[in-house]
């Protein structure tokens, strides 16, 4: 198979599967090694971006998924009936931020940072599959450890947690906003 045919097959696989598809699975299907697939995927991502295609390849850890370009949202929105999708409350966003930067973390540590209970926020984040239980702490009561999910990465356009902005950069931005007010 030549490079063009391989890319065409990968695009068809991503389109058909819908959910993120791991590089190892693509490699197995195409009978290639994982490194070859990763290189081809990098090329495809660059080509899709360079050609300003209507869809893009989203990389999440070691998986790939087709998605629409965010800049086309206003056009795509015209196709669908408006849904009542609620955003996250400030409490849920604060809780999610703490979990993202401090994971794995237990609920009592989140509450100590926020200064208030976070049961409802954690429940909301679990329902939306932005966080998950990732284990239990080995101490009295064996409290649940929480961490973010791949849905969290996808929702915030991140490939990995290392792509989160540095916390000190966020604090500087917050200080600047407070000074302007």
Beta strands, then each sheet from edge to edge (+ up, - down):
strand 1: 21-22
strand 2: 55-60
strand 3: 63-68
strand 4: 105-106
strand 5: 131-136
strand 6: 144-148
sheet 1: 1+ 3- 2+
sheet 2: 4+ 6- 5+
end
